[in-house]
Amino acid sequence: MIFGGISGIIMVMALLGFALWKKGWIRILLSICIIIWGVFYMSYDIKIAAPLITMGAVLSIQAILVQIQHAREET
């Protein structure tokens, strides 16, 4: 695995928690990191990779839509 066992799971959960907590561009960057992490996990276990890719995609789409909404409000 990429980080091995418990430490990898803790790292991914911390990254996911931080992505849920933060807003704006940081959320977009963290969600892309989660997607990339999920893609790397695909060769090891799809049961771990699928939720990571799904959560990363949902968070990135949500953050992009919020950024678009803020840009429209400014104009």
N, C-alpha and C positions, 0 to 999 in steps of 0.2 A: 504494500500500500504506500501511498505517498508519504504520510507521516506515520504510520503504524498504530493501529489499535485505538486506544482511548485518547491519546494526545491528538490524533487527527480529528476524531469526532468532536472533541472539546474545541479545537481550533475552528472547525466549520461552524459549530453552534455559536461561538463567539462572533464570528464574521457575520452570520445570519442575524443574530441579535443586534449587532451594530448597524447593519443595513436596515433593519426594521425601525430602529430608533432615530437614525439620522434622516435628514431630508435633503432634497436638491441633488447637486452633482455628486456628492459623496455617496448617496444611495445608488445612483446609476453606476458609479465605478465599482462599488462593493457588489452589486448584483451581477455585473459582468465577471467579477472575480469568482463569484459562486458558480456561475455558468461554466466558466473555464475549469474550475475544480471538479464539477460534475462530469465534464467531458473526459477529464483524465481518469476519473473513477470508473468510467464505462468498461474499461478493459479488466477491471478487478471484480466489480459487483454492480449489476444494473439496479439492484434494489436500493443502493445508496445513490447511484448516479441520477436516476430518474427524478426523485424528489428535489435534488439539488438543482438540476436544470430547470425544473418546473418553477420552483420558488424564485430562482434567479430571473427567469423570464417574466414572471408576474411582477416582481419588484421593479425590474427595469422598465417594463411597459407602463406601470403605474407612475413611476418617477418621470418618465418622458412626457406623459400626459399632463402631469402637474406643471412641468416646466413650460409646456405649450400654453396651458391655461394662464400662467403668470405672465407670459409674454403677450398674450392677447389683452390681458387686463392693463398692461402698461401702455398699450397703444391707444 
